[in-house]
């Protein structure tokens, strides 16, 4: 806190640039009135005196110290430049994977997903329309008969979730019993239910399928009427029945028909209370009820509505002899696929495909939010937050006010309007979204605070993971997001982290477990690993070349400055990492290194007369003017002259016109700022705060680095652009 030290800040600032202050740090000596100037491996202690009594404090104590050899040790730097060679077979495999993933994006329609035994069983119940005692969709009954698992259950075989298996098995044995077929399968299913139902009690409540408390007790009651020998008296089953009754009492009848809610997803479990004429007002445009085949099948069996049947025919035409737990999933699939390739660091290969996907999502964007499908009448915060963040980052005009739909009177955010449920994945996506905000967007700040609080609590609760998804390492994703939010994260680091956390077999949970093969698959992960290694090998080769440039330029002989090639290169390699920006990274690193060299030269080494001559030499771009300079200053100028002549030559090729004059002008402005600081130091002049900041905004050298590097980012600029 320099406020408490008389004249300390101005004494330090005089003759010092902003960049220099980042390379030194000062602190009070513990238990003393000394300032410790920490440099290199040790520290020099000097008694504090006021500026009037010790005007040379800065120049005699700080400037003439040796600089630390580097932030990283030589053995680490050497390991960074030991490049991995990409085999020809890897290059070929990368090309193949890119082509296959492009085809995935092109094939995106209404959403690819896996069968739901539960929903297929409900569709299989529909009787023939001709009045015969046969199923209208016999292929679905046959699918049930052929897809019983070895343990006697139905459901997702890849992952055992008792809730999922028991619910699907109950639905299937009821359907087979109704059609008086599959006696063997029914017997095995009953045996599975009797032996495994108790395992549901050991699973977290958050792992219950959507609408479980509504549909499971209703089917259990139906099974009892059919005479199926199930353990109806299990205490846990009785508890679920009691929860259903309590939940139904909390639902006002008028709410059920007033507006679309998630209850539409589970109408098969509400058949005894639904007014079928009223409920038809909430039918989706595609004929479904909240994209649920099971719910839609139940409504059709009660009403004979043609649009319901059309929807079921549409789904079966797509999948053949089975149905998923909800369909379509077009918005969900596109958004999560884009998010996946971006987080894995491979999105640059799919720019056109990403644009097509986001154009599609944006065409169905609604200011009230979106759901998993374009005609879904019930928006959810998960899809909405993901859409808001990604669309914004790609330049689409979307308002953060859309999040207000999902905030209650207490300021809390929930997944669906009017519900108290929320999960880790949806709160994580809201948190990620909240960081892509504009000034004055209070809703985004509120969302950030709310979700950070929720996610930190979730990390302490093992049962919190997760309501909607079974992911490889959702905990790792949350930890990364909280530690490195968007403005603190870097693409290469995020890609490296997500390669570890990404699950190629991740599952989501609706009324059954389901997969999304265009979101979670081995191809994304394989390409991400191969591409990461390829890009890193390019970076390692570039770093080797840059270190050779430093040595060949004679900079290792400069005893007044620091070698920061590796540390500086890390910056562009982390955020403009793509292979096509190789020249930009090179120019960025070389320019930044020159700002360090010349900053040190003007701060601590050259006399004022020599520095002015150096500046004049740069202004004229004339080697003959340096003949009388000290050798180290000659080395600096020759390095600058040769390096930026080469950069200007390449810049001319890329821009189509000469850029050397532009580059020289940028350096002329930079050195003028350094010279002014040297003059202040020579005269022991303490500038005013505003005067100092005005000059420091140039001497910090950000403009110099950016304004030269921008020549190599792939865009062409007219010559008058540089003049302006």
SEBA-553683 format. One record per residue (C-alpha): residue number from 1; x, y, z. Coordinates in pm, whole numbers. Layout:
LOTI/NUM/X/Y/Z
...
END
This chain:
LOTI/1/0/0/0
LOTI/2/209/290/-128
LOTI/3/-44/540/8
LOTI/4/115/506/354
LOTI/5/471/570/233
LOTI/6/549/939/166
LOTI/7/661/999/-194
LOTI/8/725/627/-242
LOTI/9/514/577/-553
LOTI/10/650/881/-736
LOTI/11/1007/793/-643
LOTI/12/959/448/-791
LOTI/13/777/574/-1096
LOTI/14/1032/835/-1199
LOTI/15/1230/688/-1486
LOTI/16/1050/355/-1459
LOTI/17/823/202/-1717
LOTI/18/513/-1/-1648
LOTI/19/678/-309/-1797
LOTI/20/975/-279/-1559
LOTI/21/746/-268/-1258
LOTI/22/602/-602/-1362
LOTI/23/948/-759/-1355
LOTI/24/1026/-639/-1002
LOTI/25/824/-664/-688
LOTI/26/872/-493/-354
LOTI/27/746/-565/-6
LOTI/28/801/-452/348
LOTI/29/1060/-651/541
LOTI/30/876/-843/810
LOTI/31/902/-671/1146
LOTI/32/1113/-384/1017
LOTI/33/1089/-52/843
LOTI/34/1283/-179/543
LOTI/35/1174/-218/185
LOTI/36/1285/-548/41
LOTI/37/1363/-521/-330
LOTI/38/1333/-878/-449
LOTI/39/1551/-957/-748
LOTI/40/1703/-1284/-860
LOTI/41/1755/-1546/-594
LOTI/42/1817/-1298/-312
LOTI/43/1695/-965/-183
LOTI/44/1858/-637/-97
LOTI/45/1741/-458/217
LOTI/46/1765/-81/234
LOTI/47/1637/135/519
LOTI/48/1335/337/409
LOTI/49/1393/709/378
LOTI/50/1179/979/229
LOTI/51/1237/1081/-130
LOTI/52/1388/1411/-21
LOTI/53/1659/1235/178
LOTI/54/1731/956/-68
LOTI/55/1648/1059/-423
LOTI/56/1880/789/-555
LOTI/57/1690/507/-388
LOTI/58/1548/383/-716
LOTI/59/1853/429/-935
LOTI/60/2119/303/-694
LOTI/61/1933/13/-539
LOTI/62/1693/-127/-796
LOTI/63/1816/-45/-1144
LOTI/64/2172/-166/-1105
LOTI/65/2076/-503/-965
LOTI/66/2113/-807/-1189
LOTI/67/1792/-943/-1331
LOTI/68/1673/-1295/-1251
LOTI/69/1786/-1550/-1509
LOTI/70/1432/-1649/-1599
LOTI/71/1097/-1753/-1462
LOTI/72/1159/-2112/-1573
LOTI/73/1474/-2319/-1533
LOTI/74/1683/-2420/-1834
LOTI/75/1593/-2788/-1807
LOTI/76/1222/-2705/-1825
LOTI/77/1273/-2474/-2122
LOTI/78/1480/-2742/-2297
LOTI/79/1200/-2992/-2242
LOTI/80/951/-2750/-2396
LOTI/81/1153/-2734/-2716
LOTI/82/1197/-3110/-2753
LOTI/83/942/-3135/-3028
LOTI/84/720/-3436/-3081
LOTI/85/726/-3550/-3443
LOTI/86/385/-3617/-3594
LOTI/87/386/-3939/-3794
LOTI/88/248/-3949/-4147
LOTI/89/-11/-4200/-4029
LOTI/90/-130/-3948/-3768
LOTI/91/-166/-3680/-4035
LOTI/92/-372/-3918/-4244
LOTI/93/-586/-4014/-3947
LOTI/94/-647/-3647/-3864
LOTI/95/-773/-3586/-4218
LOTI/96/-1003/-3888/-4195
LOTI/97/-1147/-3785/-3859
LOTI/98/-1209/-3429/-3978
LOTI/99/-1400/-3565/-4277
LOTI/100/-1606/-3801/-4059
LOTI/101/-1694/-3529/-3808
LOTI/102/-1788/-3289/-4087
LOTI/103/-2026/-3557/-4207
LOTI/104/-2175/-3582/-3856
LOTI/105/-2258/-3212/-3863
LOTI/106/-2404/-3241/-4213
LOTI/107/-2622/-3532/-4103
LOTI/108/-2770/-3347/-3806
LOTI/109/-3144/-3344/-3845
LOTI/110/-3384/-3388/-3557
LOTI/111/-3130/-3553/-3329
LOTI/112/-2954/-3888/-3308
LOTI/113/-3013/-4091/-2992
LOTI/114/-3056/-4446/-2866
LOTI/115/-3370/-4656/-2793
LOTI/116/-3583/-4609/-2484
LOTI/117/-3733/-4940/-2374
LOTI/118/-3973/-4749/-2150
LOTI/119/-4117/-4529/-2426
LOTI/120/-4116/-4814/-2678
LOTI/121/-4327/-5018/-2435
LOTI/122/-4587/-4741/-2419
LOTI/123/-4603/-4707/-2797
LOTI/124/-4633/-5086/-2822
LOTI/125/-4951/-5072/-2613
LOTI/126/-5149/-4896/-2887
LOTI/127/-5411/-5138/-3024
LOTI/128/-5474/-5187/-3395
LOTI/129/-5697/-4921/-3545
LOTI/130/-5903/-5184/-3728
LOTI/131/-6039/-5313/-3398
LOTI/132/-5854/-5644/-3407
LOTI/133/-5688/-5778/-3096
LOTI/134/-5341/-5689/-3219
LOTI/135/-5090/-5410/-3161
LOTI/136/-5094/-5122/-3408
LOTI/137/-4714/-5123/-3407
LOTI/138/-4623/-5494/-3387
LOTI/139/-4260/-5415/-3466
LOTI/140/-4231/-5239/-3130
LOTI/141/-4359/-5546/-2944
LOTI/142/-4105/-5756/-3130
LOTI/143/-3831/-5510/-3034
LOTI/144/-3922/-5555/-2665
LOTI/145/-3907/-5933/-2701
LOTI/146/-3566/-5918/-2869
LOTI/147/-3399/-5659/-2646
LOTI/148/-3431/-5795/-2295
LOTI/149/-3093/-5787/-2121
LOTI/150/-2929/-6102/-1983
LOTI/151/-3025/-6019/-1626
LOTI/152/-3393/-6006/-1723
LOTI/153/-3421/-5629/-1731
LOTI/154/-3476/-5372/-2001
LOTI/155/-3299/-5038/-2021
LOTI/156/-2956/-4898/-2093
LOTI/157/-2714/-5191/-2087
LOTI/158/-2398/-4981/-2086
LOTI/159/-2465/-4833/-1742
LOTI/160/-2660/-4979/-1451
LOTI/161/-2900/-4737/-1288
LOTI/162/-3161/-4919/-1081
LOTI/163/-3421/-4646/-1132
LOTI/164/-3380/-4669/-1509
LOTI/165/-3382/-5050/-1524
LOTI/166/-3677/-5097/-1288
LOTI/167/-3892/-4835/-1464
LOTI/168/-3820/-4974/-1812
LOTI/169/-3866/-5335/-1698
LOTI/170/-4201/-5260/-1537
LOTI/171/-4324/-5087/-1854
LOTI/172/-4213/-5380/-2073
LOTI/173/-4362/-5661/-1864
LOTI/174/-4695/-5474/-1846
LOTI/175/-4703/-5432/-2225
LOTI/176/-4614/-5797/-2291
LOTI/177/-4878/-5907/-2039
LOTI/178/-5142/-5689/-2206
LOTI/179/-5066/-5858/-2541
LOTI/180/-5041/-6201/-2380
LOTI/181/-4700/-6273/-2530
LOTI/182/-4343/-6328/-2416
LOTI/183/-4425/-6536/-2111
LOTI/184/-4059/-6625/-2061
LOTI/185/-3950/-6264/-2087
LOTI/186/-4222/-6154/-1845
LOTI/187/-4115/-6417/-1591
LOTI/188/-3749/-6308/-1613
LOTI/189/-3853/-5943/-1589
LOTI/190/-4059/-6007/-1276
LOTI/191/-3768/-6193/-1119
LOTI/192/-3537/-5900/-1192
LOTI/193/-3786/-5658/-1040
LOTI/194/-3824/-5865/-725
LOTI/195/-3450/-5898/-664
LOTI/196/-3333/-5553/-774
LOTI/197/-3609/-5308/-677
LOTI/198/-3452/-5253/-336
LOTI/199/-3139/-5110/-499
LOTI/200/-3330/-4796/-590
LOTI/201/-3325/-4706/-223
LOTI/202/-2946/-4689/-233
LOTI/203/-2934/-4447/-526
LOTI/204/-2945/-4070/-498
LOTI/205/-3279/-3898/-542
LOTI/206/-3119/-3683/-811
LOTI/207/-3074/-3996/-1024
LOTI/208/-3444/-4060/-1060
LOTI/209/-3570/-4036/-1419
LOTI/210/-3787/-3738/-1508
LOTI/211/-4140/-3777/-1378
LOTI/212/-4050/-4096/-1191
LOTI/213/-4271/-4017/-890
LOTI/214/-4563/-3967/-1130
LOTI/215/-4536/-4259/-1374
LOTI/216/-4385/-4535/-1160
LOTI/217/-4660/-4555/-894
LOTI/218/-4927/-4538/-1167
LOTI/219/-4773/-4835/-1349
LOTI/220/-4724/-5021/-1022
LOTI/221/-5097/-4987/-959
LOTI/222/-5170/-5117/-1310
LOTI/223/-4934/-5413/-1260
LOTI/224/-5121/-5507/-944
LOTI/225/-5452/-5503/-1131
LOTI/226/-5297/-5731/-1395
LOTI/227/-5193/-5972/-1121
LOTI/228/-4818/-5943/-1170
LOTI/229/-4631/-6095/-876
LOTI/230/-4428/-5794/-760
LOTI/231/-4315/-5688/-408
LOTI/232/-4579/-5417/-365
LOTI/233/-4529/-5403/10
LOTI/234/-4166/-5293/-1
LOTI/235/-4139/-4985/226
LOTI/236/-3944/-4797/-39
LOTI/237/-4217/-4853/-299
LOTI/238/-4476/-4729/-53
LOTI/239/-4268/-4415/3
LOTI/240/-4266/-4342/-370
LOTI/241/-4645/-4382/-385
LOTI/242/-4680/-4138/-95
LOTI/243/-4454/-3887/-273
LOTI/244/-4675/-3909/-580
LOTI/245/-4988/-3837/-384
LOTI/246/-4822/-3543/-210
LOTI/247/-4698/-3405/-541
LOTI/248/-5041/-3430/-705
LOTI/249/-5197/-3239/-417
LOTI/250/-4954/-2953/-480
LOTI/251/-5057/-2923/-846
LOTI/252/-5358/-2691/-893
LOTI/253/-5589/-2837/-1155
LOTI/254/-5612/-2509/-1344
LOTI/255/-5231/-2493/-1379
LOTI/256/-5228/-2825/-1561
LOTI/257/-5430/-2676/-1848
LOTI/258/-5328/-2310/-1828
LOTI/259/-4987/-2324/-1990
LOTI/260/-4732/-2585/-2101
LOTI/261/-4531/-2733/-1812
LOTI/262/-4312/-3038/-1764
LOTI/263/-4621/-3232/-1655
LOTI/264/-4694/-3277/-2026
LOTI/265/-4388/-3502/-2036
LOTI/266/-4551/-3758/-1803
LOTI/267/-4921/-3765/-1893
LOTI/268/-4915/-4147/-1902
LOTI/269/-4885/-4130/-1524
LOTI/270/-5174/-3884/-1479
LOTI/271/-5446/-4060/-1674
LOTI/272/-5693/-4077/-1386
LOTI/273/-5695/-3698/-1336
LOTI/274/-5646/-3554/-1686
LOTI/275/-5930/-3385/-1872
LOTI/276/-5836/-3505/-2220
LOTI/277/-6035/-3240/-2401
LOTI/278/-5864/-2958/-2213
LOTI/279/-5517/-3105/-2240
LOTI/280/-5535/-3105/-2621
LOTI/281/-5497/-2726/-2613
LOTI/282/-5137/-2778/-2503
LOTI/283/-5040/-3015/-2783
LOTI/284/-4717/-2917/-2961
LOTI/285/-4718/-2821/-3327
LOTI/286/-4555/-3152/-3421
LOTI/287/-4841/-3345/-3255
LOTI/288/-4644/-3455/-2951
LOTI/289/-4675/-3371/-2586
LOTI/290/-4340/-3223/-2492
LOTI/291/-4162/-3449/-2743
LOTI/292/-4239/-3758/-2532
LOTI/293/-4343/-4072/-2727
LOTI/294/-4477/-4233/-2407
LOTI/295/-4690/-3933/-2311
LOTI/296/-4811/-3888/-2669
LOTI/297/-4900/-4259/-2696
LOTI/298/-5106/-4236/-2376
LOTI/299/-5294/-3932/-2509
LOTI/300/-5361/-4108/-2841
LOTI/301/-5504/-4416/-2667
LOTI/302/-5740/-4185/-2476
LOTI/303/-5838/-3949/-2758
LOTI/304/-5755/-4107/-3094
LOTI/305/-5606/-3771/-3196
LOTI/306/-5462/-3798/-3548
LOTI/307/-5177/-3554/-3483
LOTI/308/-5059/-3777/-3199
LOTI/309/-5053/-4075/-3434
LOTI/310/-4876/-3872/-3702
LOTI/311/-4604/-3785/-3453
LOTI/312/-4556/-4147/-3351
LOTI/313/-4542/-4256/-3716
LOTI/314/-4285/-3983/-3778
LOTI/315/-4063/-4108/-3495
LOTI/316/-4092/-4473/-3597
LOTI/317/-4013/-4385/-3957
LOTI/318/-3684/-4245/-3828
LOTI/319/-3592/-4522/-3583
LOTI/320/-3770/-4826/-3731
LOTI/321/-3891/-5054/-3452
LOTI/322/-3831/-4846/-3141
LOTI/323/-3855/-4490/-3010
LOTI/324/-3628/-4270/-2792
LOTI/325/-3730/-4109/-2463
LOTI/326/-3785/-3774/-2636
LOTI/327/-3768/-3654/-2992
LOTI/328/-3673/-3425/-3164
LOTI/329/-3351/-3310/-2997
LOTI/330/-3234/-3079/-3273
LOTI/331/-3138/-2767/-3073
LOTI/332/-2977/-2964/-2793
LOTI/333/-2771/-3173/-3034
LOTI/334/-2638/-2877/-3232
LOTI/335/-2549/-2661/-2933
LOTI/336/-2372/-2935/-2741
LOTI/337/-2186/-3056/-3050
LOTI/338/-2054/-2704/-3111
LOTI/339/-1963/-2665/-2745
LOTI/340/-1781/-2998/-2748
LOTI/341/-1556/-2928/-3047
LOTI/342/-1481/-2581/-2911
LOTI/343/-1382/-2705/-2567
LOTI/344/-1169/-2980/-2719
LOTI/345/-987/-2720/-2928
LOTI/346/-1076/-2865/-3269
LOTI/347/-1347/-2619/-3376
LOTI/348/-1124/-2445/-3632
LOTI/349/-1168/-2748/-3859
LOTI/350/-1547/-2705/-3867
LOTI/351/-1614/-2334/-3916
LOTI/352/-1876/-2378/-4189
LOTI/353/-2049/-2661/-4005
LOTI/354/-2060/-2459/-3683
LOTI/355/-2208/-2159/-3863
LOTI/356/-2481/-2374/-4018
LOTI/357/-2563/-2527/-3681
LOTI/358/-2580/-2189/-3506
LOTI/359/-2780/-2030/-3787
LOTI/360/-3032/-2310/-3732
LOTI/361/-3045/-2251/-3356
LOTI/362/-3073/-1875/-3399
LOTI/363/-3362/-1915/-3644
LOTI/364/-3556/-2085/-3362
LOTI/365/-3438/-1855/-3081
LOTI/366/-3713/-1722/-2856
LOTI/367/-3688/-1432/-2611
LOTI/368/-3855/-1655/-2350
LOTI/369/-3585/-1920/-2391
LOTI/370/-3551/-2244/-2583
LOTI/371/-3587/-2612/-2505
LOTI/372/-3417/-2917/-2648
LOTI/373/-3627/-2902/-2967
LOTI/374/-3736/-2620/-3194
LOTI/375/-4108/-2670/-3127
LOTI/376/-4071/-2751/-2760
LOTI/377/-4322/-2527/-2575
LOTI/378/-4139/-2551/-2240
LOTI/379/-3802/-2371/-2240
LOTI/380/-3528/-2483/-2003
LOTI/381/-3235/-2292/-1861
LOTI/382/-2980/-2552/-1972
LOTI/383/-3040/-2517/-2347
LOTI/384/-3112/-2145/-2312
LOTI/385/-2788/-2065/-2128
LOTI/386/-2581/-2276/-2365
LOTI/387/-2745/-2105/-2661
LOTI/388/-2705/-1755/-2517
LOTI/389/-2333/-1805/-2451
LOTI/390/-2239/-1969/-2780
LOTI/391/-2453/-1742/-2997
LOTI/392/-2303/-1434/-2831
LOTI/393/-1950/-1557/-2879
LOTI/394/-2024/-1604/-3249
LOTI/395/-2168/-1256/-3292
LOTI/396/-2543/-1324/-3287
LOTI/397/-2763/-1060/-3127
LOTI/398/-2926/-1227/-2825
LOTI/399/-3037/-1059/-2503
LOTI/400/-2949/-1176/-2153
LOTI/401/-3305/-1088/-2049
LOTI/402/-3394/-1439/-2161
LOTI/403/-3259/-1566/-1826
LOTI/404/-3528/-1377/-1637
LOTI/405/-3771/-1651/-1740
LOTI/406/-3593/-1888/-1504
LOTI/407/-3556/-1670/-1194
LOTI/408/-3798/-1691/-904
LOTI/409/-3903/-1419/-660
LOTI/410/-3607/-1504/-434
LOTI/411/-3355/-1447/-711
LOTI/412/-3275/-1816/-751
LOTI/413/-3240/-1980/-1093
LOTI/414/-3408/-2306/-1185
LOTI/415/-3415/-2531/-1487
LOTI/416/-3785/-2509/-1567
LOTI/417/-4033/-2232/-1500
LOTI/418/-4234/-2294/-1185
LOTI/419/-4014/-2577/-1059
LOTI/420/-3757/-2599/-782
LOTI/421/-3540/-2858/-955
LOTI/422/-3193/-2780/-1080
LOTI/423/-2886/-2983/-1153
LOTI/424/-2513/-2936/-1164
LOTI/425/-2487/-2942/-1543
LOTI/426/-2754/-2678/-1602
LOTI/427/-2615/-2452/-1327
LOTI/428/-2267/-2501/-1474
LOTI/429/-2389/-2386/-1814
LOTI/430/-2559/-2083/-1660
LOTI/431/-2235/-2000/-1482
LOTI/432/-2032/-2028/-1802
LOTI/433/-2290/-1812/-1977
LOTI/434/-2285/-1544/-1706
LOTI/435/-1924/-1451/-1784
LOTI/436/-2006/-1353/-2143
LOTI/437/-2178/-1033/-2035
LOTI/438/-2192/-668/-2132
LOTI/439/-2169/-373/-1890
LOTI/440/-2493/-310/-1704
LOTI/441/-2635/-661/-1741
LOTI/442/-2733/-717/-1379
LOTI/443/-2910/-1043/-1461
LOTI/444/-2576/-1191/-1567
LOTI/445/-2406/-1079/-1247
LOTI/446/-2690/-1226/-1042
LOTI/447/-2666/-1551/-1237
LOTI/448/-2292/-1568/-1175
LOTI/449/-2324/-1520/-799
LOTI/450/-2615/-1762/-768
LOTI/451/-2454/-2040/-970
LOTI/452/-2111/-2001/-809
LOTI/453/-2274/-2047/-470
LOTI/454/-2467/-2351/-589
LOTI/455/-2168/-2514/-761
LOTI/456/-1935/-2464/-465
LOTI/457/-2191/-2628/-240
LOTI/458/-2233/-2909/-493
LOTI/459/-1861/-2984/-481
LOTI/460/-1906/-3064/-112
LOTI/461/-2206/-3292/-170
LOTI/462/-2136/-3622/-345
LOTI/463/-2509/-3676/-416
LOTI/464/-2536/-3353/-613
LOTI/465/-2385/-3501/-930
LOTI/466/-2611/-3488/-1129
LOTI/467/-2983/-3452/-1209
LOTI/468/-2966/-3455/-1586
LOTI/469/-2643/-3623/-1692
LOTI/470/-2398/-3900/-1611
LOTI/471/-2066/-3760/-1723
LOTI/472/-1713/-3892/-1696
LOTI/473/-1589/-3612/-1471
LOTI/474/-1850/-3344/-1413
LOTI/475/-1673/-3257/-1088
LOTI/476/-1357/-3179/-1283
LOTI/477/-1554/-2961/-1524
LOTI/478/-1703/-2764/-1235
LOTI/479/-1367/-2721/-1063
LOTI/480/-1210/-2592/-1385
LOTI/481/-1498/-2351/-1454
LOTI/482/-1479/-2202/-1104
LOTI/483/-1101/-2173/-1107
LOTI/484/-1068/-2053/-1467
LOTI/485/-1382/-1868/-1578
LOTI/486/-1399/-1745/-1936
LOTI/487/-1189/-1431/-1888
LOTI/488/-917/-1627/-1707
LOTI/489/-908/-1935/-1925
LOTI/490/-692/-1991/-2232
LOTI/491/-795/-2212/-2526
LOTI/492/-498/-2451/-2509
LOTI/493/-531/-2500/-2135
LOTI/494/-905/-2556/-2159
LOTI/495/-854/-2807/-2439
LOTI/496/-592/-2996/-2239
LOTI/497/-822/-3005/-1937
LOTI/498/-1131/-3107/-2132
LOTI/499/-945/-3389/-2309
LOTI/500/-910/-3538/-1960
LOTI/501/-1269/-3464/-1855
LOTI/502/-1455/-3541/-2178
LOTI/503/-1653/-3864/-2174
LOTI/504/-1702/-4038/-2506
LOTI/505/-1977/-4249/-2348
LOTI/506/-2155/-3983/-2144
LOTI/507/-2524/-4036/-2076
LOTI/508/-2819/-3806/-2016
LOTI/509/-3130/-3877/-1813
LOTI/510/-3486/-3820/-1928
LOTI/511/-3745/-4083/-1846
LOTI/512/-3464/-4322/-1932
LOTI/513/-3091/-4300/-1981
LOTI/514/-2996/-4199/-2332
LOTI/515/-2690/-4126/-2542
LOTI/516/-2623/-3853/-2797
LOTI/517/-2368/-3998/-3043
LOTI/518/-2311/-3664/-3218
LOTI/519/-2216/-3511/-2882
LOTI/520/-2029/-3793/-2708
LOTI/521/-1819/-4021/-2925
LOTI/522/-1467/-4153/-2963
LOTI/523/-1398/-3959/-3285
LOTI/524/-1405/-3618/-3115
LOTI/525/-1164/-3737/-2848
LOTI/526/-926/-3909/-3088
LOTI/527/-906/-3601/-3310
LOTI/528/-859/-3374/-3006
LOTI/529/-558/-3576/-2887
LOTI/530/-395/-3604/-3229
LOTI/531/-457/-3238/-3306
LOTI/532/-329/-3121/-2968
LOTI/533/-3/-3311/-3016
LOTI/534/33/-3181/-3370
LOTI/535/-19/-2819/-3267
LOTI/536/213/-2856/-2971
LOTI/537/486/-2999/-3196
LOTI/538/450/-2690/-3417
LOTI/539/482/-2466/-3112
LOTI/540/791/-2653/-2995
LOTI/541/956/-2612/-3336
LOTI/542/872/-2241/-3337
LOTI/543/1021/-2199/-2992
LOTI/544/1341/-2369/-3105
LOTI/545/1367/-2125/-3396
LOTI/546/1301/-1825/-3172
LOTI/547/1568/-1925/-2923
LOTI/548/1815/-1965/-3210
LOTI/549/1716/-1617/-3332
LOTI/550/1790/-1472/-2988
LOTI/551/2135/-1627/-2979
LOTI/552/2226/-1553/-3343
LOTI/553/2131/-1187/-3290
LOTI/554/2393/-1160/-3017
LOTI/555/2143/-1082/-2743
LOTI/556/2297/-1337/-2507
LOTI/557/2592/-1096/-2475
LOTI/558/2372/-815/-2343
LOTI/559/2434/-806/-1968
LOTI/560/2171/-544/-1890
LOTI/561/1859/-725/-2008
LOTI/562/1667/-1047/-1963
LOTI/563/1603/-1340/-2194
LOTI/564/1227/-1394/-2193
LOTI/565/1179/-1578/-2523
LOTI/566/1004/-1880/-2373
LOTI/567/789/-1688/-2127
LOTI/568/680/-1438/-2391
LOTI/569/613/-1706/-2653
LOTI/570/378/-1878/-2411
LOTI/571/137/-1587/-2443
LOTI/572/60/-1603/-2818
LOTI/573/90/-1982/-2817
LOTI/574/-190/-1997/-2562
LOTI/575/-443/-1775/-2736
LOTI/576/-351/-1764/-3107
LOTI/577/-240/-2124/-3118
LOTI/578/-363/-2228/-3461
LOTI/579/-95/-2344/-3709
LOTI/580/-195/-2078/-3963
LOTI/581/-91/-1805/-3716
LOTI/582/269/-1924/-3694
LOTI/583/410/-1601/-3834
LOTI/584/194/-1394/-3601
LOTI/585/331/-1581/-3299
LOTI/586/686/-1530/-3426
LOTI/587/636/-1156/-3479
LOTI/588/455/-1116/-3146
LOTI/589/740/-1288/-2961
LOTI/590/1019/-1101/-3138
LOTI/591/847/-765/-3096
LOTI/592/777/-831/-2728
LOTI/593/1138/-930/-2668
LOTI/594/1256/-607/-2828
LOTI/595/1030/-408/-2597
LOTI/596/1200/-581/-2303
LOTI/597/1551/-519/-2441
LOTI/598/1490/-155/-2527
LOTI/599/1299/-90/-2206
LOTI/600/1600/-214/-2010
LOTI/601/1836/-18/-2234
LOTI/602/1652/311/-2186
LOTI/603/1585/254/-1817
LOTI/604/1922/149/-1691
LOTI/605/2204/125/-1939
LOTI/606/2250/395/-2200
LOTI/607/2342/757/-2143
LOTI/608/2078/1009/-2242
LOTI/609/2286/1131/-2538
LOTI/610/2336/776/-2665
LOTI/611/1968/700/-2622
LOTI/612/1868/1005/-2824
LOTI/613/2110/900/-3097
LOTI/614/1963/551/-3088
LOTI/615/1612/694/-3129
LOTI/616/1731/909/-3420
LOTI/617/1887/603/-3584
LOTI/618/1555/421/-3563
LOTI/619/1372/724/-3699
LOTI/620/1605/743/-3999
LOTI/621/1646/364/-4014
LOTI/622/2015/422/-4081
LOTI/623/2290/178/-3977
LOTI/624/2565/436/-4032
LOTI/625/2448/643/-3736
LOTI/626/2542/376/-3482
LOTI/627/2918/372/-3553
LOTI/628/3003/574/-3244
LOTI/629/2769/390/-3009
LOTI/630/2873/137/-2743
LOTI/631/2886/-221/-2871
LOTI/632/2576/-333/-2681
LOTI/633/2370/-53/-2837
LOTI/634/2503/-151/-3180
LOTI/635/2388/-507/-3114
LOTI/636/2043/-381/-3018
LOTI/637/2005/-163/-3327
LOTI/638/2137/-424/-3571
LOTI/639/1901/-681/-3424
LOTI/640/1609/-442/-3451
LOTI/641/1706/-334/-3803
LOTI/642/1756/-686/-3943
LOTI/643/1458/-842/-3766
LOTI/644/1203/-585/-3871
LOTI/645/1332/-556/-4225
LOTI/646/1259/-929/-4255
LOTI/647/921/-885/-4087
LOTI/648/836/-594/-4318
LOTI/649/930/-800/-4624
LOTI/650/694/-1078/-4520
LOTI/651/428/-823/-4422
LOTI/652/449/-668/-4769
LOTI/653/376/-1007/-4926
LOTI/654/74/-1058/-4705
LOTI/655/-67/-707/-4720
LOTI/656/14/-632/-5083
LOTI/657/191/-305/-5008
LOTI/658/497/-179/-4822
LOTI/659/462/-182/-4443
LOTI/660/816/-91/-4335
LOTI/661/728/275/-4291
LOTI/662/436/176/-4072
LOTI/663/656/-49/-3855
LOTI/664/925/218/-3823
LOTI/665/664/471/-3714
LOTI/666/533/235/-3446
LOTI/667/885/198/-3304
LOTI/668/948/570/-3328
LOTI/669/645/634/-3107
LOTI/670/754/363/-2864
LOTI/671/1109/495/-2827
LOTI/672/981/849/-2778
LOTI/673/797/726/-2468
LOTI/674/1109/548/-2342
LOTI/675/1317/862/-2405
LOTI/676/1078/1077/-2205
LOTI/677/1112/844/-1906
LOTI/678/1491/855/-1942
LOTI/679/1477/1235/-1944
LOTI/680/1264/1235/-1629
LOTI/681/1512/1005/-1459
LOTI/682/1812/1214/-1568
LOTI/683/1652/1534/-1439
LOTI/684/1514/1364/-1125
LOTI/685/1179/1497/-1235
LOTI/686/865/1359/-1071
LOTI/687/577/1378/-1321
LOTI/688/217/1429/-1218
LOTI/689/-2/1123/-1210
LOTI/690/-185/1217/-1531
LOTI/691/140/1305/-1706
LOTI/692/292/973/-1608
LOTI/693/-11/766/-1711
LOTI/694/-31/939/-2048
LOTI/695/325/836/-2130
LOTI/696/297/494/-1964
LOTI/697/4/404/-2190
LOTI/698/262/401/-2469
LOTI/699/570/281/-2280
LOTI/700/390/-31/-2163
LOTI/701/434/-138/-2528
LOTI/702/103/-317/-2574
LOTI/703/30/-102/-2876
LOTI/704/366/-176/-3035
LOTI/705/326/-552/-2997
LOTI/706/-33/-561/-3122
LOTI/707/0/-309/-3404
LOTI/708/285/-502/-3564
LOTI/709/149/-852/-3496
LOTI/710/-187/-762/-3649
LOTI/711/-24/-765/-3993
LOTI/712/-10/-1144/-3969
LOTI/713/-353/-1249/-3843
LOTI/714/-482/-1326/-4191
LOTI/715/-661/-1001/-4272
LOTI/716/-556/-752/-4539
LOTI/717/-556/-383/-4459
LOTI/718/-535/-89/-4694
LOTI/719/-235/138/-4653
LOTI/720/-445/430/-4525
LOTI/721/-565/207/-4240
LOTI/722/-211/205/-4102
LOTI/723/-175/578/-4141
LOTI/724/-493/628/-3941
END
